[in-house]
Amino acid sequence: MTSSSTLSSTLLLPRSCRRGVSPLKKLQTLASISPTRLSSFLQTMKRPRRTPPSPPSTPPTPQTIHRLHHHRRGGKKAVSIRQSLANETPEWVPLNLAESELSLSLTFPTGQTFRWKRTGPLRFTGAVGPHLVSLRHLEDGDVAYCVHGDRPDGDGARSALLDFLNADIRLGEIWEVFSASDSRFAELARLLRGARVLRQDPLECLIQFLCSSNNNIGRITKMVDFISSLGRHLGTVEGLKFYEFPSLERLLTVSEKEFREAGFGYRAKYIVGTVKALQSKPGGGVEWLTTLRGFDLQDAIAALCTLPGVGSKVAACVALFSLDQHHAIPVDTHVWQIATRYLLPELAGARLTPKLSGQVAEAFVSKYGKYAGWAQTMLFIAELPSQKAIIPSHCHTIEEDK
């Protein structure tokens, strides 16, 4: 082997003189080299060697290794294992929920949440905490899910998703009880199977419904998209960007002026005010909201109504869709029309007031019990224009405008 001193000396010699040179000649040549060039060479020799990149923390699957090996053998340009994992087609995993327990089209685009998007036929995509998830119906109607990202947490995502979907509540059993004593509900339930109530993150749900006040679906969605973009980007599916919902601390950094410039109008001051009020709660606003899951319904609604811009309807929506208050009844003009024609016909023609809103809620609870909010949600969905086409006219509660 060649010693390091001999190698260094040889490299400094002119290329034409490197072979067959005696040690004496090498020393004579080195002596004639300028100090500047010699110093530059020594600094070059001290530079650390480049270390090879560290392997990915997630082990590649056997299929990935086989594909990479095949590419190299075939003479194709090799790709990194990390890049290959990021580009892999997501794996669809059965969720063990039949369509009668979860209908995606009767759950997501029905006003409960504005953060899930349709990304294909019978397919919806959204964020559940830090997980970017898609759901779709299989050929037999059952629901499957996939987790997007180069390092998806499959077990964590599944657990979070089942919690978000209220999967421990068996929808079929609830509908069976209601249908046994209500023939009209029985017919609607047969046509609208799988209309499920979600269990959202309380902060995420609250901010969305602050945006919904006196608003239309298109504008609400734009506002919620703006707020979502303040969070961490999770990925892009079918050209649509998805984000983790921003933290309370991140929302605190957005001014009322910025919200107004984004088109929030008067709602800007309510969002800023609510975020500040939550931040001042003992233990923090997120913890305070979560504790409301253990409150009685009226106490939970009263607590929510102390926040700027939160009225009884917004509070009832947050209670039903995020706080486990399954008998909460959000009363708006549509629910009022359902109630006056179906439950309280003696109030037909009256003007909706806060007192009558309470009477409507009591009527639903009296008829449907502790899951009255789920029944009200299904009856509300039955009145949406997208569903009226498949429902017999005699089941319609709200008549079309002449």
KETI-945663 format. One record per atom (N, C-alpha, C, O): x negated, y negated, z. Coordinates in steps of 0.2 Angstrom, whole numbers, plus 5000, padded with zeros to 4 digits. Example, Ala and Ser with C-alpha at 12.3 -4.5 7.8 and 13.67 -1.06 7.14 Angstrom:
2
493450285039 493850225039 493450165039 492950175042 493650115035 493250055036 493650005039 493349945040 
//
This chain:
402
499650065000 500050005000 499649945000 499049945002 499849884998 499449824997 499649785004 500149775006 499049765007 499149725013 499449655012 499449635006 499749625017 500049555016 499549505014 499749465010 498949505017 498449455015 498149465008 498149415004 498049525006 497849534999 498449514994 498249484989 499049534996 499649514991 499649434991 499749414985 499549404996 499649324996 499149294992 499249254988 498449324993 497949294989 498049304982 497949264977 498249364980 498349384973 498949334970 498849314964 499449324973 499949284971 499749214969 500049174965 499249184973 498949114972 498549114966 498349054963 498249174963 497749174958 498149154951 498749174951 497849134946 498149124940 498349194937 498049244939 498949194934 499249264932 498749304928 498749364928 498349274923 497849304919 497249334923 496949384920 497149314929 496649344933 496849384939 496349404943 497449404939 497649444945 497349514946 497249544951 497349544940 497149614940 496349624940 496049584936 496149674943 495449684943 494949634946 494349624944 495249594950 494849544953 494449564959 494749594964 493849544960 493449564966 493649524972 493849464971 493549544978 493749504984 493349444984 493549394986 492649444982 492249384982 492549334977 492649274979 492849354971 493149304966 493749274969 493849214968 494149314973 494749294976 494649234981 494949184981 494149244985 493949194990 493749134987 493949074989 493349144981 493149084978 493749044975 493748984975 494149084972 494749044969 495149014974 495448954973 495349044980 495749014985 495348954988 495748904989 494748954988 494348894991 494448834986 494448774989 494648844980 494748784975 495448764975 495548714972 495848794978 496648774978 496648714983 496348714988 497048674981 497248604985 497548624991 497948674991 497448584996 497748595003 498548595002 498948625006 498748544998 499548534997 499848594994 500348624997 499548624989 499848684986 499848744991 500248784992 499248754995 499148805000 499748795005 500048855007 499848735008 500348725013 501048745010 501448775014 501148725004 501848745001 501948815001 502548845002 501448854999 501448924998 501648955005 502049005006 501248935010 501348965017 502048945020 502348995023 502348895018 503048875020 503548925017 504048945020 503348935011 503848985007 503849055010 504349085011 503249075012 503149145015 503549145022 503649205024 503649085025 503949085032 504749095031 505049105036 505049075025 505749075025 506049145027 505749195025 506549145031 506949205033 507249235027 507449205022 507249305027 507549345022 508349335022 508649325028 508649335017 509449335017 509649405020 509449455018 510149395024 510449455027 511049475023 511449435021 511149535022 511749555018 512349545021 512449535027 512949525017 513549515021 513849565025 513749625024 514149545031 514449595035 515049635032 515349605028 515149695034 515649735031 516349705034 516349675039 516849715030 517549695033 517749735039 517549795040 518049695044 518249725050 518749775049 518849825054 519149775044 519749825043 519449875038 519249865032 519349935040 519149995036 519549995029 520149995030 519150005024 519550025017 519850085018 519650135021 520450095014 520850155013 520450205009 520050175005 520550265009 520250315004 520450294997 519950304993 521050264996 521250254989 520750194986 520550194981 520650144991 520250084989 519550104987 519250084982 519250154992 518550174990 518550214984 518050204980 519050254983 519050294976 519050244970 518650254965 519450194971 519550144965 518850104964 518650094958 518550084970 517950044969 517450094966 517050064962 517350154968 516850204965 516950214958 516550214954 517650224956 517850234949 517650174945 517350184939 517750114947 517550054944 516750044942 516550034937 516350064947 515650064947 515450114942 514950104937 515750174942 515450224938 515650214930 515350234926 516250174930 516450164923 516150104920 516250084914 515650074924 515350014921 515649954921 515449904919 516249944925 516649884925 516349844931 515949864935 516549784931 516249734936 516549754943 517149754944 516149764947 516349784954 516649724958 516449674957 517149744962 517449694966 517349704973 517249764975 517349654978 517149674985 517749704988 518349704985 517649744993 518149784996 518649734999 519249744999 518449685002 518949635005 519349605000 519949595001 519049584994 519549564988 520049614986 520549594985 519749674986 520249724983 520849734988 521349744986 520649734995 521149745000 521649684999 522249695000 521449624998 521849564998 522349574992 522949544992 522149604986 522549614980 522949674980 523349684975 522949714985 523349774985 524049764985 524349714988 524449804982 525249794982 525449814989 525249864991 525849774991 526149784998 526549854999 526849874994 526449885004 526749945005 527449935008 527549905014 527949965005 528649965008 528750015013 528650075011 529049995019 529150045024 529850045026 530149995028 530150105027 530850105029 530950075036 530550085040 531450035037 531650005043 532150045048 532250025053 532350095045 532850135048 533550095050 533850105055 533750055045 534350015046 534750025040 534450005034 535350055040 535750055034 536049995032 536049945036 536349985026 536649925024 537149905028 537349845029 537549955031 538049935036 537849905042 538249875045 537249915044 536949875049 536549815048 536549765052 536349805041 536049745039 536049735032 535749775028 536449685030 536549665023 536149605022 536349555025 535649605018 535149545018 535549485015 535449425017 535949495010 536349435007 536949415011 537149355010 537149445016 537649425021 537349395027 537749375032 536649405028 536349375034 535949315033 535949265037 535549315028 535049265027 535249195024 535149145026 535649205018 535849135015 536549115018 536949095014 536649125024 537349105027 537349055032 537849045036 536749015033 536748965037 536448975044 536448935049 536249035045 535949045052 535149025052 534948995057 534849035047 534149005046 534048985039 534349005034 533548935038 533448905032 532648915030 532448875026 532348965033 531648975032 531549045028 530949055026 532049075026 531949135022 532249125015 532749095014 531849145010 531949135003 532049205000 531849255001 532449194995 532649254990 532049254985 531849204982 531649314985 531049324981 531149374976 530649404974 531749404975 531849454970 532549484971 532949464976 532749524967 533449554968 533449594974 533049634976 533949574978 534049604985 533449604989 533349654993 533049554988 532449544992 532349474995 532549424992 532149465001 532149405005 531449405009 531249455011 531149345009 530449345012 530449285017 530749235016 530149295023 530049245028 529549255033 529249315033 529449215037 528949215043 529349235049 529849205051 529049285053 529249305059 528649295064 528149335064 528649235067 527949215071 527449215066 527449175061 526849245067 526249245063 526249295057 525849295053 526849325056 526849385051 527249355045 527849335046 527049365039 527449355033 527649425031 527349465029 528349425030 528749485029 529249485023 529549425023 529249535019 529849535015 530249595016 530049645019 530949585015 531449635016 531749655010 531849605006 531949715008 532349725002 532749795004 532649835008 533249795000 533749855000 533449914995 533249894989 533349974998 533150024993 533750044989 534350024990 533650094985 534250124980 534850144984 535450134982 534750174990 535250204994 535550144999 536050165003 535350084998 535550035002 535250025009 535249965012 534850065011 534450055017 533950005016 533749985011 533649975022 533249915022 532549945023 532349985027 532049915019 531349925019 530949855020 531249805018 530349855023 530049795024 529349805022 529049865022 528949755020 528249755019 527949695022 528249635023 527349695024 526949645028 526449615023 526049655020 526449555021 525949525017 525349505020 525349485026 524749495017 524149465019 523649515019 523749575018 522949495019 522449545018 522249585024 521949635024 522549565030 522449605036 523049605040 523149575046 523549635037 524249635041 524249675047 523949725047 524549655052 524649685058 525349725058 525849705060 525349785055 525949825054 526349835060 526949825060 526049865065 526449875071 526749815074 527249815076 526249765075 526549705078 527049675074 527549645077 527049675067 527549645063 528149685063 528749655064 528149745064 528749785064 529149775071 529749765071 528749765076 529049755083 529449685083 529949675085 529049635080 529349565080 529949565075 530349525077 529849605070 530449595065 531049635068 531649605067 531049685071 531549715074 531949675080 532549675080 531449635083 531749595088 532149535085 532649515087 531849505080 532149455076 532849475073 533249435072 532849535071 533449565068 534049585073 534549615071 533849575079 534349605085 534449675083 535049695084 533949715082 534049785079 534349835085 534649885083 534249815091 534549855096 535249855097 535549885101 535549805094 536349795094 536549835088 536449815082 537049885089 537249925084 537949885081 538449885084 537849865075 538349825072 539049865071 539549845072 538849925068 539449975067 539849985073 540549985072 539549995079 539950005085 540449945087 540949955089 540149885086 540549825088 541149815083 541649805085 540949825076 541449815071 542049865072 542649855071 541849925074 542349975075 542849965081 543449975080 542549935086 543049905092 543449855090 544049855091 543249805086 543649745084 544149775079 544749745079 543949815074 544449835069 544949875072 545549875069 544849915077 545449955080 546049915082 546549935082 545849855084 546449805087 546649755082 547049705084 546249745076 546349685072 546349715065 545749725062 546849725061 546949755055 546549705050 546249725045 546649635051 546349595046 545549595047 545249595041 545349595053 544649605054 544349665051 543849665048 544749725051 544549785049 544449785041 543949815039 544849745038 544849745030 544249705029 543849715024 544149645032 543549605031 542849635032 542349635028 542849675038 542249715040 542049765035 541449775033 542549795031 542449845026 542149815020 541649845017 542349755019 542049715013 541349685014 540949675010 541249665020 540749625022 540249665027 540049635033 540149725026 539749765030 539049735031 538749715026 538749735037 538049715038 537949645039 537349625039 538449605040 538349535042 538149525049 538549525054 537449525050 537149525057 536949455059 536749415055 536949445066 536749385069 535949395071 535849445074 535549345069 534849345070 534649325078 535049295081 534049345080 533849325086 533149285085 532649315085 533249225083 532649175081 532249155087 532449155093 531649125085 531249095090 531649025092 531948995088 531749015099 532148955101 531948895098 532348855096 531348875098 531048815096 531248805088 531448755086 531048855085 531148855077 531948845076 532148805071 532348885080 533048875079 533348805080 533748775077 533148775086 533348715088 533148655083 533548615081 532548655080 532348605076 532748615069 532848565066 532848675067 533248685061 533948655061 534148625057 534248665067 534948645068 534948565069 535548535069 534448535072 534448465072 534448435065 534748385064 534148475060 534148445053 534848455050 534948425045 535248505053 535848525050 536448475051 536948475048 536348435056 536848385058 537148345052 536748305049 537748345051 538048305045 537648315039 537548265036 537548375037 537048375031 537348435027 537748475028 537048435020 537148495016 536548545015 536048525017 536748605013 536248655013 535548635009 535048645012 535648605003 535048584999 534648535003 533948545003 534848485006 534448435010 534248465016 533648455018 534648505020 534348545026 533748585024 533248585028 533748625019 533248665017 532548625015 532048645017 532648565012 532048525011 531748495017 531148495018 532148475022 531948455028 531548515032 530948505034 531848565032 531548625035 530848645032 530448665035 530848645025 530248655022 529748605023 529148635024 529848545024 529348495026 529048515033 528448515034 529548525038 529248545045 528848605045 528348615048 529148655041 528748715040 528048705038 527548745040 527948665033 527248655030 526748625035 526148615033 527048605041 526548575046 526248635049 525748625053 526448695048 526148755052 525648785047 525448755042 525348845050 524848875046 525148915040 525648945041 524748905035 524948935029 524849015029 524349035031 525349055028 525349125028 525249155022 524949215021 525449125016 525349155010 525849135005 526349095007 525849154999 526249134993 526549204990 526249244989 527249204990 527649264987 528049234981 528449194983 527949264975 528349244970 528349164969 528849134967 527749134970 527749064969 527949024974 527848954974 528249044980 528449014985 527949014991 527749074993 527848954994 527348955000 527748965006 528248945007 527449005011 527749015017 527249005023 526649005022 527548975029 527048955034 527348975041 527948995042 526848985045 527048995052 527448935055 527148875053 527948935059 528248875061 527748835066 527448865070 527748775065 527248735069 527348735076 527948745078 526848725080 526948725087 527148665090 527248615086 527448665096 527648595099 527148545099 527248485098 526548565100 525948515100 525848485093 525648425093 525948525088 525848505081 526448455079 526348405076 527048465081 527548425080 527548355084 527748305081 527148355089 527048295093 526648245089 526648185091 526248275085 525848225081 526148195075 525848145072 526748205074 527148175068 527548125070 527948135075 527548065067 527848005070 528548005067 528748035062 529047965070 529647955067 529647925060 530047945056 529147875059 529047845052 528947905047 529147905041 528447955049 528348005044 528948045042 529048065037 529348065047 529948095046 530448055042 530748085037 530447995043 530947955039 530747955032 531147955027 530047945031 529747945024 529848005020 529948015014 529948065024 530048125021 530848145020 531048195018 531248095022 531948095020 532448125026 532948145024 532148115032 532548145037 533148095040 533548115043 533048025038 533547975040 533547975047 533047975051 534247965050 534247955057 534048015061 533948005067 534048075058 533848135062 533148125064 532948165069 532748085061 531948075063 531948065070 531448095074 532248015073 532247995080 532448045084 532148055090 532948085082 533148145087 532648195087 532548225092 532348215081 531748265082 531148245086 530948285090 530948185085 530448155089 530548155096 530148175100 531148135097 531448125104 531448195108 531248205114 531748245104 531848305107 531148345108 531048375113 530648335104 530048365104 529648335110 529348365114 529748265111 529448235117 529748255124 529448265129 530448265124 530748285129 530548355131 530548375137 530548405126 530348475128 529648475131 529448515135 529148435128 528448435131 528448415138 527948435141 528948375140 528948355147 529248405152 529248395158 529548455149 529848505154 529348545158 528748555155 529548565164 529048605168 528848665165 529248705162 528248685164 527948745161 527948735153 527748785150 528148675151 528148675143 528848685140 529248725143 528948655135 529648655131 529748725129 530348745129 529248765126 529448835124 529648875129 530148915128 529348875135 529448915141 530148895143 530548945145 530348835143 530948805146 531548835141 532048855144 531448835135 531948855130 532048935131 532648955131 531548965132 531549045133 531949055139 532349105139 531849025144 532249035151 532949025150 533349055154 533248995145 533948985144 534249045142 534849055142 533849095140 534149165138 534449195144 534949235144 534249175150 534549205156 535049165159 535349185165 535249105156 535749065159 536449085157 536549125152 536949065161 537649075159 537749025153 537348975152 538249045148 538249015142 538348935143 538048895140 538848915147 539048845148 538448805151 538348755149 538048845156 537448805158 536848805153 536548745153 536848855148 536348845143 536548785138 536048755136 537148785137 537348735132 537348665135 537048615132 537448655142 537348595145 536648575145 536448515145 536148625146 535448605146 535248585140 534848535139 535448615134 535248595128 535548525126 535248485122 536148505128 536448445127 536048385130 536248325129 535648395135 535248345137 534648325133 534348265134 534548355127 534048345122 534348295117 534948295116 533948245115 534148195110 534448225104 534148265101 535048205102 535348225096 535648295096 535948315091 535648325102 535948395102 536648385105 536748365111 537148405101 537848405103 538148475105 537748515104 538748475106 539048545108 538948595102 538848655103 539048575096 539048625090 538248645089 538148705089 537848595089 537148615088 536848665094 536548715093 537148645100 536948685106 537248755105 536848805107 537848765103 538148825102 537748875097 537748935098 537548835091 537148875086 536548905089 536348955088 536148855093 535548875096 535648935101 535248985101 536148935105 536348985110 536449045106 536249105109 536849045101 537049105097 536549145094 536449205094 536149095090 535649125085 534949135088 534449155085 534849115095 534149125097 534149135105 533649155107 534649125109 534649135116 535049195119 535249195125 535249235115 535649295117 536349285120 536549325124 536549225118 537249205120 537749225115 537949185111 537849295115 538249325109 538949305109 539349315104 539249265114 539949245114 539949175113 540549145114 539449135111 539449065109 539849055103 539749095098 540249005102 540648995096 540448925094 540748875097 540048915089 539948845086 540548825082 540848865077 540848775084 541548755081 541348685076 541148635079 541548695070 541548645065 542148645062 542648675064 542248605056 542948595053 543148665050 543748675050 542648705047 542848765045 543048815050 543548855049 542748825055 542948865061 543648845064 544048885066 543748775064 544348745066 544948775062 545448785064 544848775055 545348795051 545448865052 546048885051 544948905053 545048975054 545448985060 545949025060 545348955065 545648955072 546348935072 546848975074 546548885068 547148855068 547648895064 548248895065 547348935059 547848975055 547849045057 548349075056 547349065061 547349135063 547349155070 547749195072 547149105074 547149115082 547549065085 547949085090 547649005083 547948955087 548448915082 548348855081 548948945079 549348915074 549748855077 549848815073 549848855083 550148795086 549748735086 550048675087 549148735084 548748675084 548648655077 548248605075 548948685072 548848665065 549048595064 549648575066 548648555061 548848485059 548548435065 548548375063 548348465070 548048425075 547348405073 547048435069 547048355076 546348325075 545848365080 546048365086 545348385077 544848415081 544548365086 544248315084 544548385092 544248345098 543748395102 543848455101 543348365106 542948405110 543348455114 543148505116 543848425117 544248465121 544548525117 544548585120 544848515111 545048565107 544548615105 544648675104 543948595104 543348635102 543248685108 543148745106 543348665114 543248715119 543848765119 543748825121 544448745117 545048785117 544948835112 545148895112 544648815106 544448865100 543948915103 544048975102 543448895106 542948945109 543248995113 543149055113 543748975118 544049015123 544449065119 544549125121 544849045114 545249085110 544849145107 545049205107 544249125104 543849185101 543649235106 543649295105 543349205112 543149245117 543649295120 543549355121 544249265120 544849305123 545049355118 545249415121 544949355112 545149405107 544549455106 544649515105 543949425106 543349475104 542849485109 542449535108 542949455115 542549475121 541749455120 541649395117 541349495123 540649465124 540249455117 539749425117 540549485112 540249485105 540649435101 540649445095 541049395104 541449345100 541049305095 541349295089 540449285096 540049245091 539849285085 539849255080 539849355086 539649395080 540349395076 540249395070 540849405079 541549405075 541649345072 541849345066 541549285075 541649215072 541149215066 541349185061 540549235067 540049235061 540249265055 540249245049 540549325056 540849365050 541449335047 541449325041 541849305051 542449275049 542249205045 542549185040 541749175047 541449115044 541149135037 541349095032 540749185037 540449205030 541049225025 540949215019 541549255028 542149275023 542449215020 542749215014 542349155022 542549095019 542049055015 542249005011 541449085014 540949055010 541149065003 541449115001 541049014998 541249024991 540949084988 541249114984 540349104990 539949164987 540349224989 540249274986 540749224994 541049284996 541849294994 542149344994 542149234993 542849234992 543049274985 543549304985 542549284981 542649314974 542849394976 543149424972 542549414981 542649494982 543149504988 543249564989 543449454990 543949464996 544649454993 544749394990 545049494994 545749484992 546049414995 545949395000 546449384991 546749314992 547149314999 547149265002 547449375000 547849375007 547449375013 547649365018 546749385012 546349385018 545949315019 545649305024 546049265014 545749205015 546149165020 546749165021 545749135024 546049095030 546049015027 546648985028 545548995024 545548925021 545748925014 545448955010 546348895013 546548895006 546148845002 545948795004 546048854995 545748814991 546048744990 546648744990 545648694989 546048624988 546348634981 546148654976 546948604981 547348604975 547048554970 547348544964 
//
